[in-house]
Amino acid sequence: MQSLLQQQCEALAAARYPLHMPGHKRRVAPAPGLGCYAFDLTEIGGADDLHDADGILARAMERTAALYGSARCWYLVGGSTVGLLAGIRALAPFGSEVLVARNCHKAVYHAIELGHLTAHYLVPPVVADFGVYGSLPPASVAAALDAHPGVRCVILTSPTYEGVQSDLKAIADLCHARGVPLLVDEAHGAHYLPLAEPWGWWGGAVAAGADLVVQSAHKTLPSLTQTAWLHLNGSLSDPDAVERELDVFETSSPSYPLMVSLDGCTGWLKEEGPAAFAAWRARLDRFAAATRGWRRTPVLGLGPERRDFYAFDDGKILMRIGREGAAALREAGFEPEMVCGPNVLAMTSPCDGEEALDRLAEFLARRDRTEPPVPRAGALLPAPGPARCTIAEGLLRPARRCPLEEAVGRTAAEYVWAYPPGVPLLAPGEAVTPAFVQAVRTLNADGTALHHSGRGDGKTLAVLA
Ligand SMILES: Cc1ncc(COP(=O)(O)O)c(C=O)c1O
């Protein structure tokens, strides 16, 4: 079914010959068979303007906000990345302080860097079996807010890349009691909306009352890559400031096919969502039931370690099957989302085929009978060393490269992360610790590629001169 915005764009596109962008003029497909160029418009009369929306785009964004229960929703065409850059800039003035969960995506760090912000970290506990971050205890947020009364906002990620949720309602309440806005990176939780709650997807950031919520529709819902939503709630964030920062960070030529995709996704959720979520739940429950007899194949969130979490999105299947297991998975016809250390992630969605998860369960059950268990993750997540300056200063001051081992005790001048998940093992401006060097050695030995923001090669590190 065509979305309303798609119908409106197609009608506008059919009305006149386009003497304007885009260059394909809706006559030459950018690639054979690619149909969406037919409604690839620009800001002509009637097509509205994403950066000053009061027409068909404003109405489409209202439809999405109504479905999610947020006060405002902005369509994003640069992924959650642009929502995080703009949202953090809107909440935290240049040079101010923020409280930020250490397990945030690199886009959050880039926002901190660009705003010359001072980051005070909230470090969630690590789930020992898998070496991934667990839920952030609300008490730790309260204590950090008391210790840093000057922070302009709290920034955290829930659910994480691996599906771990934090108690957002409790955290939002204690932030609001102190008049501090909460921004939640829910890039992996666009499926947390009221109509999905009966099927187990409860505890989302909009329902919890978070002030700004960023969701990548493209990650878990039927919407094109790069499409995302930024929701606003309550009175602690200023919609005009958000719009101004979206103007700064987002392209002035937003793609109509991407925006149509977001409205189409909204329509799909409304019409097909309840049945699709029910079917997804049934597939995941069958998968969970299948895991019960396994002895040697741990799956995060489906074993005894579950008590470590406040809540968990079981649509993310993190299996400890190692690189050999990932290779076997590929041979069996599955391409995993991520392989990091011994962990392999399968990301599911309401759009999976009916039998895909049953086949995955059969594959894992076979392995469980024949393969030895894969050892637990080593120390993959070093605690951050003390910050000696801001991230921006760490990047701007004169630096030099030195062998990794010699960097211990010096101040980092670059980021290091495994991507995905894109959570820094080291951020500029902080002291390099022996635990960091050990984590790099462990990941290198395992063949996990590490990315440096400088020209690092895993053997050297940029440090302040
Ligand atoms: C937790 C988290 N936040 C933000 C992002 C950025 O999202 P996008 O790719 O939609 O810009 C990602 C990307 O993987 C992510 O994992």
PDBQT file of the ligand as one rigid body, heavy atoms in Angstrom, charges set to zero:
ROOT
HETATM    1  C1  LIG A 501      24.003   2.386  19.608  1.00  0.00    +0.000 C 
HETATM    2  C2  LIG A 501      24.094   3.076  18.277  1.00  0.00    +0.000 A 
HETATM    3  N1  LIG A 501      23.788   4.389  18.208  1.00  0.00    +0.000 NA
HETATM    4  C3  LIG A 501      23.846   5.067  17.042  1.00  0.00    +0.000 A 
HETATM    5  C4  LIG A 501      24.224   4.447  15.882  1.00  0.00    +0.000 A 
HETATM    6  C5  LIG A 501      24.259   5.239  14.612  1.00  0.00    +0.000 C 
HETATM    7  O1  LIG A 501      23.112   4.924  13.884  1.00  0.00    +0.000 OA
HETATM    8  P1  LIG A 501      22.982   5.245  12.320  1.00  0.00    +0.000 P 
HETATM    9  O2  LIG A 501      23.800   4.219  11.621  1.00  0.00    +0.000 OA
HETATM   10  O3  LIG A 501      21.517   5.112  12.065  1.00  0.00    +0.000 OA
HETATM   11  O4  LIG A 501      23.501   6.618  12.098  1.00  0.00    +0.000 OA
HETATM   12  C6  LIG A 501      24.550   3.083  15.891  1.00  0.00    +0.000 A 
HETATM   13  C7  LIG A 501      24.964   2.398  14.660  1.00  0.00    +0.000 C 
HETATM   14  O5  LIG A 501      25.220   1.248  14.588  1.00  0.00    +0.000 OA
HETATM   15  C8  LIG A 501      24.503   2.384  17.128  1.00  0.00    +0.000 A 
HETATM   16  O6  LIG A 501      24.830   1.088  17.205  1.00  0.00    +0.000 OA
ENDROOT
TORSDOF 0
